[in-house]
Each structure stands twice: as structure tokens, then as C-alpha cells.
Amino acid sequence: MTQPPSFTLFPHILDDIEIPKDGTLSRVLFKGDGVRVVVFAFDEGQELTDHTAAVPAILQVVQGRLGLMLGEESVEVSADSWVYMEANLNHAVVALEPSVMLLTLQRGA
């Protein structure tokens, strides 16, 4: 009897992601073991307005450039950027150019 793999691999995340013209795409990539990973693809100017998450979250920019509001602080991030956000932190995202980001939610943390 074969065992199921103990890993999940996305060798090229961008291969299956198309940034919608004048829109935003969100797709759950992985859900399990207290972790949920969502990929977001934004066309320039698209945004997620001010909100909070009930659990800690990690935001990683895969492609493009984003403006973030993290609490009272405004920052600009680009591909290679990584941000950890504590639960209940007010935050917002705006795409400064076509962009892709990963959001990892730590359920039960």
C-alpha cells in the first residue's frame, strides 16, 4: 500500500495565475493542518480595502509592486518582500502595478 505524499509542491505558481484585466483574482492554493494559503492577482489600481484578519497572516509578494497600509504605517513592497501581520491588525493592499501575492493564514495559532 502506498502512502500519500507528506508535502504539497507548486513548482511554478505563476504558470497557473492570470492577472485579470481591471480585476482581482483570489484562489485557495492549500488548506490543511491549520494553514490556508491564498494567491491573489491584482491588476494595477485594484485593492483590498481596510480590513482585519482574526488570525496571524503572512503576505509574500511574488510579482509586481504593492502599497500596503499596516496599522498606521504605509509601505511599498515588491517581489521578494515578506510581511508578518499579527491577528486583528488593520491592513489594506493596493496594486501599484500588475501583481501577485501569497497570503498564508495561520488558523488555530
Buried (B, 14 or more C-beta within 10 A) or exposed (E): EEEEEEEEEEEEBEEEBEBEEEEBBEEEBBEEEEBBBBBBBBBBEBBBEEEEBEBBBBBBBBBBBBBBBBEEEEEEBEBEBEBEBEEEBEBBBBBBBBBBBBBBBBEEE
